[in-house]
Amino acid sequence: MRFPVTPDGKYFVVRGRLWRMANPNLPDEQRQELVRQLMSARRSVGAAQKNGDPDALAVARADVDRAKRALGERGPVWWADGDPDLNRKMARSTQYAAWYENQTER
């Protein structure tokens, strides 16, 4: 399933909420390795939850956070135009409201 991406490429939208895209300036090999690490960490989160292991869960969640920060999905924004970070905001209450309305009418 493809989610709509804002015209500036900074966010994708899921159920009306903006989620920050990975930094498109990352070299492809680096991005692929970081995505591999992220997926592995997410699997570890699931395993720790299934096993009821709070220590392993904390480590796995820290690994997820580290990978997402390296990808540019969390932490300092990767763009330099001065726009604020709107991650997790509802699209309808941001500068993307008109664009998003057009996306949902399709």
Order of alpha helices (4+ residues) and beta strands (2+ residues): beta-beta-alpha-alpha-alpha
